[in-house]
Structures are given as structure tokens and as C-alpha cells.
Amino acid sequence: MMNTMNNQTVQTASGDSIIARNKVLRQTYILLGANVLFSAVCAFVGMQMGIGQIPWFVAMIALIGLSMGISANRNSGLGIVLLFALTGFLGVYTSNILSMFFSMGAGSVVVKALVGTGIIFFGLSAYVLTTGKNFTFLGGFLFVGVMVALLAGIGAMVFGMTALSLVVSGAFLLIFSGYVLYDTSNIVHGHETNYIVATLNLFMNIFNIFLSLLNLIGAFSGD
């Protein structure tokens, strides 16, 4: 009798966790789609307005500040507002880069980067969702990789080392592709239960993959 009750309790808890996980996944992807679209619109508006290049340190301050604000307000509507503010800002930030490509007649590079980003993101996400494999063990390796790549990127920027810049872009492409696996696994296995934070993580993965592809494709296409 007791064993039967215990089994029923375990099954109920398991069913509840699956429902909660699916709810987080659904809310995350809906909010992610809305933010990707909003960021694209902001990028387009920025291109039409001819907004100049935003200094990288200003972008870093805005990114860190808004990310902290989102994390602090993850359980309120303000967190969603700040999330849209961040993704909109990043759209405006990239508008100058995109304008440069289009002005050189290299709009195809942007299209290829967008398509490549979509293929990588949806392919890796689908792999985790369909197989259920746990990639949360990658967290430490990916964090160290980001730190090393950031330092190398700063060095490439300060010393004007184009070759190193391309290596860093390739590294970021691999690292944030790994983060897609990691962050999706966190949701699937119940380690990330807040859809606002989950959306922020996945959006930043998409954003960095897109910029990395844009740099790599532009370089190897001669643009």
C-alpha cells in the first residue's frame, strides 16, 4: 500500500515537473521570438536614421547594467521591459555595422549570416529538445572560453590584428553555439525555471553567433 502511494507521488511530481518545464520552454520561445523581431526592427530604424557607431565601452556599460536589471527583476513585468530595452539597444548598436555592409553592396553577407544563425540555433536547440541530452557540464569550459576570447579580442582591437580578430570570431562562434546547447539543457532539465532569464541567455547566444558569422563571412567573401 505504501509503495503504491509512493509511486503515485513520484509520478505526480514527475508529471508536474514536465508541465512546468514545457511552460518555461513555451514562454521562453514566445518571448525570444518577440525580442528577436523587436531587435531587427530597431536595427532597421537605426539604419534608416543613419545612427553612427556607438563606442564599445558604452555598449558594454549598457549591456551589463541592463542585464543586471533584468536579473534583479526576473519575477516582475519590469524584467520584460528591461529585456526589450536591451535587445532594442543591441539592434540599434548593430545598425551602423549593417549599414556599412549594405553601403558596400555586400547585403548578401548579412543575409548569409542571418540564415546561418538560424540554422545553428534551431539545429542545436532541436537536438537538445529531441534527444534530451544534458549539456550542463559545459558551463565551466564555456565560461573560461569566453574570458580567453574576450582578452584576445581586446588585444586584437588594441593592436589592430585582423588575423587574431578572425580567430576570436571563430572562437566566439563555437563558444556561443556551445552555450545554445548549455542554456537549452538548463531549461529542459529544470535548472533554469525563469523564462525571462532564459530568454536573455538565448538571445545573447543568437546575437553573438550572428556577429561572429557576419565578421567571418564578410572577411572570407572579401567584404
N, C-alpha and C positions, 0 to 999 in steps of 0.2 A: 504493500500500500504506500509506504513512504517512498520507495523507489519510483513508483508511478508518479507521485506528486512532484518529486524532484525532477524527473524527466520533463514533466509538463512545464515546470517553472523554467528550466533551461531552454526549452523550445520557445516559450513565450518571450523570454529575454532575447533569444537569438532573433526571433521574428521582429521584435521591437527595434533591435539594433539595425537590422536590414532596412526597415522602413525609414528610420532616422537617417541612415546613410544615403538612401535613394533621395530623400528630401533635400539633403545638403547638396548632392550632385545636381539635382534638378534646379535648385535655386542658384547654385554657382554658375551653371552654364547659361541660364537665362540672363543673369546679371553680367556675366562675361561678354555675352553677345551684344548686350546693350552698350557696354563700355567700349568695346572694340569699334562699334558703329559710331559712337559719340566721338571717340578719338580721331577716327577717319574724317568725320565732318569738321572737327576743329582743325585738322591738318589742311583740309581743303580751303577752309575760310582763311587760315593763316597764309596759304599760298596766294589767294586772291587779294589779300591785303598787303602782300609783299613784306611780311614781318621779317626783320633781319635776324641774324644769328644771335641766339641767346647764349651768353657766356656759360661755359660748362660748370663753373662753381656756383652760379646762380641756380642752374638746373639741379645740381646736387643738393643744395640747401632746400629747395622747394620739394624735391623728391623725398629727402629724409624727413623734413617737417611734416609733410602730408602723410607719409607712411606711418609716422608715429601717431599722428592724429587719428588715422583710420584704426590703428591697433587699439588705441585708448577708447575709441567709441564704436568698437566692433559689435556691440549689442544694441545700438540705437540707430535711428534714421540718420543722424549726423554722420555716421560712418559711411553710409551710402553716398551722401552729398560730397564728403571729402574724397571718396573714391572717384566719383565723376570729375571732381576738380583736378585730381592727379592725372587721370587718363586724358582729360581735355588739355591740360598743360603739356603733357608729353606729345600730344598731337600737334599742338602749336610749335613745340620745340623742334619737331622733325620737319615742319613745313618749309623751312629755309633749305634744308638738305634736299627735299623732294623737288623744290623749285629749281635748284641747281641742276639736277638730273634732267628735268623736262626742258629747261632752257638750252641744254646742250644736245637736245634731240635724243636723249637716252631714256625716254619714258619706259621703254621695254624692260630696262633693268629693274625699275620699280615694280612693274607687273610680275616679272620673274621672281623677285624677292617676296612679293605677296603670295604668289602661288606656292612657292617653296615653303614659306612659313606655314601656310595652311596644311600642306601635305605632311610636314614634320609634326605639327601639333596634333592634328586629327589622327594621324597614323600611330603615334606613340600613345596618345590617350586611349584610342580604341584597343591597343594591345593590352594595356593595363586593365581596362574595363572587361575585356573578353576573357583574359587568362586569369585575372585575379592575383597575379604575381605581386609580391611585396618588394618594392624597391626602396623602402625607407632606410635601408642600410647605407644608401649612397649619400646621405646627408652630410656626414663629416668630410668625405672626399670632395664633394661638390663645393662646400664652403671654402676649403683650402684652395681649390682650383680657382675660385672667384678671386680670392685675395692675391694669389700669384699673378693671375691675368690682369687684375687692376693695376698692380705695381708695374708690370711690364707695359701696360697701356700708357701709364703716366710717363714712363721712360721713353716710349716711342713718340709721345706727343712733345715732350720737352726737347728731345734731341732730333726730332724730325726724321725718325727712322721708319720709312714706308714699309720695308720688308717686315719689320717687327710688328708693325701695326696690322698687317695682314695675318701674321701668325696669331696675334691676340684675337682678331676677329674669328679665326678658325677655332681657337680655344673656347671663346665665348659661345660659339655655335654648338660645340659639343657639350659644354657645361650646362647651358640652359635647356638643351634637349634632354640632358640627364635630369634636370630639375622638373621637366614635364612629367617624367616617369615618377620622380620622387613625390611631387606635390599631388599628383593624381592618386598615387598609392596611399598617401596620408588620408585622403578623403575616403577612398574605398575601404581602408582598414580601420576607419574610425579615429584616427589620430588627429584629424582636423575636422572639427564639428561646426565651425563658424563659416558660413558661406561668404561673408564679406571679406574675411582674411583670405579664404581660399581663392576668391576671385582676384584679389590683389596679386597673390603669388602667381597664378596662371597668366594674368595679363602681363606681368613683368617678364615672364618667360617668353611669351609671344613677342613682346616689344624688343627684347634683346636678340632673339632669333632673327627677327626681321632686319634689325640694324646690321647684324653680322652678315647676313646674306646680301644685304644691299652693298656693303663695303666689298665683300668678296666677289660678287658677280660684276660689280662696277669695275673692279680692278682687272679681272681676267677678261672682261669684254673690251678693255681699252678705254673705258669711260671714267 
